[in-house]
Amino acid sequence: MLTTEQKLLCALSHLGTFVGIPIIAPLIVLLASSDSYVKQQAKEALGFQLFLAIGAVVSAILTILLIGFLGFVVLGIIGLIFPIIAMVKIVDNQDYSYPISGSFVRKHF
């Protein structure tokens, strides 16, 4: 059972993109928290946000070939849906791992 503080910090990590600080919010939570579960969720959120940033750079480069615009649309949808799912799962006391970058983050960090 997660405490209210754990839920709040995890939600801040995952929903940092909606407040305008997508990479900074999980980084602050990662550095400020001493709880291992919160740190793991902050790492997942940070990895996901970095994945989106790298995808945005690749899409920006591919706009020369006109397929980058599709990449921006897909990244935008993914960037909206998955953090909301993560927050809902955390509030329901379920462990959440992003389907795209979660296994890599859990395995290597």
C-alpha angles and dihedrals in degrees: 000000000000122000122235090252092054092049092048094050092046091048090050089052095050098039097044089108091065092054093051099255105091100162099025097055097059090041092055091047091048092053097040101045126080096190114105095214093051091047091052092051091046089052090051092049092046092049091049093049091049089050089054092048092051090047090052091053091049091047091049090054092046093053085087087069091041093240092096091077089064089050091055091052093049093046090049092053093045091046091054102042106041099052090051091050089049092052093048091050092049092050088051089054094250125135111242131201123181111246094223106043104004100093092048092051094046092047100045106027 
